Amino acid sequence: MLLTVLSTDLDSFVWGNSEELRRAGAPDMSYANKVVIITGGSRGIGEGCVRTFVAAGAKVVFCAKGERTGVALAAEVNESGPGEARFIRCDVSQVEEIQKLIETTVSRYGRLDCLVNNAGWHPPLQPIDDFSIQDFRDLLELNLVSIFAACKFALPHLRQTRGNIINMSSLVGSIGQLHASTYVATKGAITALTKALAIDEARHGVRVNSVSPGNVYTPLWQEAIDAAPDPDQCRAQGEAAQLLSRMGTIDEVGKLCLFIAAEADRRRSPHLGWRRARLWRQRPQLERTWQVGSRISSPGAGH
C-alpha cells in the first residue's frame, strides 16, 4: 500500500508506506491517555484509526452518521482496551454538530491532543456532464468544509496541548482520476489546506499533516465492486494498481496515523532526530517507488 505523508516540518517531505516506516526504525507506538477525535470512525479507514488508537491507550471520541455501527464498535474496542472509545452521532456536513462534537469531547476529558479528519465520501464515477452544481457543493461541504470547521473549532484546544491534526486526503488529489472531478477537487483542496495550516500553526507548536492513501480495501470499495458489471475484474484491477498487488488495509492506515500522532508528541524529545534523519535518507528511493506506483485509479482511494 502506497501512501504519501505531508509533514509540517518544512524541510522534510516524507514518502513511504507502513513497511518503510517499520524499516526506518519506527517502534511500537504508545498514545496512552491522549485524547483523540476521529470523524467518520465507524467503518473503513476511520474504523482502522479507532482500533489502532484505542490499542495504543488513547481516549478516543469518534463520530459517524449511523449510530448502530458506531455503538457496536465502541463496545468492542472497550472490551479489549487498553484505551477507551466513545461514539457520538454527528453529521459532519452540519457545522453546529462538529462544534458540539469537539465541545463535548473537551468537556468530558478536559483536553484534546489529536484530531483525525477522516469523514468523507467518494461519489460514483461519472463525467462532469452528469454532476450537477449542487452535487459539487454538497461534496465540498462534506469532504472539505467539514475539515475546515473541525480544524477551526479544535485548534484553540490543540494549541494548549501542542497537539496535532491529521487530514485524510487521497493520492488522486495529486494525480487525478477518471470521472471523479468533484472528489479529486475536494482531496486536492484538503492537501492544500493542510499545507497552509501547517505554516500558520507551527508557531503554536501544532503539527498539521495529511495522509494520501492509494487503494485501501474498505466498505466503500466493496460497494464499488458489487456495483461493477464484473465484480471480480473490478477487485482484480484495484489490487493490480498496487505495487504489492494487493490493496492496503484499514489497519495499516491506522498505524500510520498513530505514527504521525505519536511522533508529533515526541517532537520535543531529543530522540526524534535520528528517526527523521533515517526517513529523510530514504527519500530518493521512496520517491522512485512512488513514481512507479502512481498509475493507481480507484473508485474509492482514501475512504
Secondary structure, 3 states (H helix, E strand, C coil): CCEEEECCCCCCCEEECHHHHHHCCCCCCCCCCCEEEEECCCCHHHHHHHHHHHHCCCEEEEEECCHHHHHHHHHHHHHHCCCEEEEEECCCCCHHHHHHHHHHHHHHHCCCCEEEECCCCCCCCCCHHHCCHHHHHHHHHHHHHHHHHHHHHHHHHHHHHCCEEEEECCCHHHHCCCCCHHHHHHHHHHHHHHHHHHHHHHHHCCEEEEEEECCECCHHHHHHHHHCCCHHHHHHHHHHCCCCCCCECHHHHHHHHHHHHHHHHHHHCCCHHHHHHHHHHCHHHHHHHHHHHCCCCCCCCCC
